[in-house]
Each structure stands twice: as structure tokens, then as C-alpha cells.
Amino acid sequence: MLSIVVLVLLIDQFQPAYQLETVQTALSSTVELPCSNANQNIDSRNSAKIVWIRDDQADIVSLDSVITVRDPRLSIISSDNNDHQERILRLANIEEHDHGLYRCVQGDITLNEILLDVL
């Protein structure tokens, strides 16, 4: 019985701290996708930048607060506090091809995953 409890505790430790979120938006609208490393138990000495990745195209959309793809509709809203960082990916004038999975990572830790559903 003890081994079952230990196994359950070990499995529970590997559950991600985020849940896949679906955001629905209309064509031509603007959407902001949040990402924060608050409550992630990330070592404050971790120098890894927060990165937004568009998974279905394997595009690195941003590196910290710098947009890395040529698309004037994209921008990053940055906020740095003593205990956490936040990088909001803002997509303006939504187009049909913007749909897909957006993932925010810091180092090897996924902070957030958002499925953008364009209506």
C-alpha cells in the first residue's frame, strides 16, 4: 500500500503547473496571450529568457521582449518584478492563419500553452 502512495506522489510531481487554455477570437480582432513565470519554482538565478513558440509552424515568435518574426501585427508587453516576469504576446488584426498552439517557455520549462481558435 505504501508503494502505491509513493508512486502516486511521484506521478503528481510531474503534472504541469499549467493547463492548456483555448482562446477564441474573431477575425480582425486583437488578442493578448498571457505568460508569467510566477509560481513556477524557477531559480531566480535562471538566466533563460522567456520565449513564445508557435508550435504548429515551429516558429520562435519572440525571445524575451523581442519579436523574432517579420509581422508588424505582433508585439510583446513586458513586465519584470522582483519575484516574476511576464511576457504577453499581443496579436493585432487576427487573420485565419493565426490559429494554432502557442507555447511560452523559459529554458526547458513550459509556462503556458494556449490554443488560439479563430472564429
Contacts in CASP RR format, 6 or more apart in sequence:
PFRMAT RR
TARGET T0000
AUTHOR 0000-0000-0000
METHOD contacts of the structure
MODEL  1
MLSIVVLVLLIDQFQPAYQLETVQTALSSTVELPCSNANQNIDSRNSAKI
VWIRDDQADIVSLDSVITVRDPRLSIISSDNNDHQERILRLANIEEHDHG
LYRCVQGDITLNEILLDVL
16 110 0 8 1.000
17 39 0 8 1.000
17 40 0 8 1.000
18 110 0 8 1.000
18 111 0 8 1.000
18 112 0 8 1.000
18 113 0 8 1.000
20 113 0 8 1.000
20 114 0 8 1.000
20 115 0 8 1.000
21 112 0 8 1.000
21 113 0 8 1.000
21 114 0 8 1.000
21 115 0 8 1.000
22 114 0 8 1.000
22 115 0 8 1.000
22 117 0 8 1.000
23 31 0 8 1.000
23 33 0 8 1.000
23 114 0 8 1.000
23 115 0 8 1.000
23 116 0 8 1.000
23 117 0 8 1.000
24 117 0 8 1.000
24 118 0 8 1.000
24 119 0 8 1.000
25 31 0 8 1.000
25 94 0 8 1.000
25 116 0 8 1.000
25 117 0 8 1.000
25 118 0 8 1.000
25 119 0 8 1.000
26 94 0 8 1.000
26 118 0 8 1.000
26 119 0 8 1.000
27 94 0 8 1.000
27 95 0 8 1.000
27 96 0 8 1.000
27 118 0 8 1.000
27 119 0 8 1.000
28 93 0 8 1.000
28 94 0 8 1.000
29 93 0 8 1.000
29 94 0 8 1.000
30 90 0 8 1.000
30 91 0 8 1.000
30 92 0 8 1.000
30 93 0 8 1.000
30 94 0 8 1.000
31 90 0 8 1.000
31 91 0 8 1.000
31 94 0 8 1.000
31 116 0 8 1.000
32 77 0 8 1.000
32 88 0 8 1.000
32 89 0 8 1.000
32 90 0 8 1.000
32 91 0 8 1.000
33 52 0 8 1.000
33 88 0 8 1.000
33 89 0 8 1.000
33 90 0 8 1.000
33 91 0 8 1.000
33 102 0 8 1.000
33 104 0 8 1.000
33 112 0 8 1.000
33 114 0 8 1.000
33 116 0 8 1.000
34 86 0 8 1.000
34 88 0 8 1.000
34 112 0 8 1.000
35 50 0 8 1.000
35 52 0 8 1.000
35 86 0 8 1.000
35 87 0 8 1.000
35 88 0 8 1.000
35 89 0 8 1.000
35 104 0 8 1.000
35 111 0 8 1.000
35 112 0 8 1.000
36 84 0 8 1.000
36 85 0 8 1.000
36 86 0 8 1.000
36 87 0 8 1.000
36 111 0 8 1.000
36 112 0 8 1.000
37 50 0 8 1.000
37 84 0 8 1.000
37 85 0 8 1.000
37 86 0 8 1.000
37 106 0 8 1.000
37 109 0 8 1.000
37 111 0 8 1.000
38 83 0 8 1.000
38 84 0 8 1.000
38 86 0 8 1.000
39 84 0 8 1.000
40 106 0 8 1.000
40 109 0 8 1.000
40 111 0 8 1.000
42 106 0 8 1.000
42 109 0 8 1.000
46 106 0 8 1.000
46 107 0 8 1.000
48 106 0 8 1.000
48 107 0 8 1.000
49 63 0 8 1.000
49 64 0 8 1.000
49 106 0 8 1.000
49 107 0 8 1.000
50 64 0 8 1.000
50 85 0 8 1.000
50 87 0 8 1.000
50 104 0 8 1.000
50 105 0 8 1.000
50 106 0 8 1.000
50 111 0 8 1.000
51 60 0 8 1.000
51 62 0 8 1.000
51 63 0 8 1.000
51 64 0 8 1.000
51 104 0 8 1.000
51 105 0 8 1.000
51 106 0 8 1.000
51 107 0 8 1.000
52 60 0 8 1.000
52 61 0 8 1.000
52 62 0 8 1.000
52 76 0 8 1.000
52 87 0 8 1.000
52 89 0 8 1.000
52 102 0 8 1.000
52 103 0 8 1.000
52 104 0 8 1.000
53 59 0 8 1.000
53 60 0 8 1.000
53 61 0 8 1.000
53 102 0 8 1.000
53 103 0 8 1.000
53 104 0 8 1.000
53 105 0 8 1.000
54 61 0 8 1.000
54 100 0 8 1.000
54 101 0 8 1.000
54 102 0 8 1.000
54 103 0 8 1.000
55 100 0 8 1.000
55 101 0 8 1.000
55 102 0 8 1.000
55 103 0 8 1.000
56 100 0 8 1.000
56 101 0 8 1.000
59 69 0 8 1.000
60 68 0 8 1.000
60 69 0 8 1.000
61 67 0 8 1.000
61 68 0 8 1.000
61 69 0 8 1.000
61 74 0 8 1.000
61 89 0 8 1.000
61 102 0 8 1.000
62 68 0 8 1.000
62 74 0 8 1.000
62 76 0 8 1.000
62 87 0 8 1.000
62 89 0 8 1.000
64 76 0 8 1.000
64 78 0 8 1.000
64 87 0 8 1.000
65 76 0 8 1.000
65 78 0 8 1.000
65 87 0 8 1.000
66 76 0 8 1.000
67 74 0 8 1.000
67 75 0 8 1.000
67 76 0 8 1.000
73 91 0 8 1.000
73 92 0 8 1.000
73 93 0 8 1.000
73 95 0 8 1.000
74 89 0 8 1.000
74 90 0 8 1.000
74 91 0 8 1.000
74 92 0 8 1.000
75 90 0 8 1.000
75 92 0 8 1.000
76 87 0 8 1.000
76 88 0 8 1.000
76 89 0 8 1.000
76 90 0 8 1.000
77 86 0 8 1.000
77 87 0 8 1.000
77 88 0 8 1.000
77 90 0 8 1.000
78 85 0 8 1.000
78 86 0 8 1.000
78 87 0 8 1.000
78 88 0 8 1.000
79 85 0 8 1.000
79 86 0 8 1.000
79 88 0 8 1.000
80 86 0 8 1.000
87 104 0 8 1.000
89 102 0 8 1.000
89 104 0 8 1.000
91 98 0 8 1.000
91 116 0 8 1.000
94 118 0 8 1.000
95 118 0 8 1.000
96 118 0 8 1.000
98 116 0 8 1.000
98 118 0 8 1.000
99 116 0 8 1.000
99 117 0 8 1.000
99 118 0 8 1.000
100 115 0 8 1.000
100 116 0 8 1.000
100 117 0 8 1.000
101 113 0 8 1.000
101 114 0 8 1.000
101 115 0 8 1.000
101 116 0 8 1.000
102 113 0 8 1.000
102 114 0 8 1.000
102 115 0 8 1.000
102 116 0 8 1.000
103 110 0 8 1.000
103 112 0 8 1.000
103 113 0 8 1.000
103 114 0 8 1.000
104 110 0 8 1.000
104 111 0 8 1.000
104 112 0 8 1.000
104 113 0 8 1.000
104 114 0 8 1.000
105 111 0 8 1.000
END
